[in-house]
Amino acid sequence: MYQPAITATGVFVPPEAISNDDLVAAFNAYADRVNAENAAAIAAGEMAAIPHSSSEFIVKASGIENRYVMDRSGVLDPARMYPNLRQRSDDDPGIMAEMALAACTAALEKAGRQGDEVDLVICAASNMERAYPAVAIEIQKLLGAGGFAFDMNVACSSATFGIQAAADMIRSGSVRRALVVNPEITSGHLEWRDRDCHFIFGDVATATLIERQDDAAHGFIIRSTRCATEFSNAIRNNNGFLRRNRPDGMQDRRDMQFMQEGRKVFKEVLPLVCAHIGAHLTEESVPANSLKRLWLHQANKTMNDFIGRKVLGRDPEPGEQPNILQEFANTSSAGSIIAFDRFSDDLAPGEMGLICSFGAGYSVGSVIVERY
Ligand code: COA
């Protein structure tokens, strides 16, 4: 048995940003346009007018101030309201593989490693751009990595579930060095025309390099991982390969994009996550007060404040539970890894922290790490 460790992480930040004010201006222009087109139906009471969005609401309800995207122009075009991504030939690298490569390269550079030293690539994300071949195998080729690669999807929990899969394989000796990569093009499956959720997501890619502890001078020992799932329809996306086979499958349907019952998710996921982390710490005999940092999934600031208080049994000190969602929004599986990437270097050897992600499924994954 070998001791797995996170030895580096990397983040690819998309080149374009959208502030809340940009987003709200585009949404309101879209709403005005649709309302004008349907003025008669609205006046006759046959259709409700689309109300305006507001930056104040977004910050208050979520803590989000900004998001990065792969294409701003399509998202902010009131006649379009989704990204405009370049059509690529099958011989060009796919957009997910390209983002993933940038994040993986950043992680490998930090660790002083080459792509050919990697023998497992897991592409763990909330959506894949095609059914097959696996995006992970394309990334493996672009990296010049050996071994094998596969895709996995556990929505917002994909990173921690991927870390558990890779860590278990390293522990058993079936692989030596793994990259778990999370290219998230959430702008592609967000419904930008829905006021209740149009502000939630942003694009990014993160990569986590996992090796045997003995192979690297420093990093974070993966002391323990714990994953759990419980079926729920409260976050759902019905897009899939059977779409054209269904009578109205090819229509512009709301359920082909991200849907959620936000309040329900809030109420149901919080107790699930708090109980999960509590049980994980108890099982591993790690008292909560020995955790130096919580790197939580980045969906909602109030949610994170609540989890921090519940897990630590007190208000977290500034810096104990860093948020990055104000800059990145919810980047699905990547959020907790961005927080870890930005706020972990200052931990001293022996100090511990917990990475935790949660979301659709429902799913929750936690990773207890210790600096060495
Ligand atoms: N601008 C202005 N007002 C808005 C608005 C917007 N963009 N969106 C909604 N509102 C209004 C609603 O219509 C509602 O008005 P009403 O009270 O008159 O009915 C009011 O604001 C509150 O809406 P609600 O949807 O209940 O807000 P909320 O406080 O629950 O916040 C979320 C919404 C999505 C931020 C919050 O529920 C959340 O974060 N949930 C968990 C999300 C999550 O973790 N998802 C996981 C995804 S992976």
Residues whose N, C-alpha, C, O or C-beta is under 5 A from the ligand:
A	BS01	COA	H52 S53 S54 F57 A61 S62 C156 R195 D196 G262 R263 V265 F266 A299 N300 G359 A360
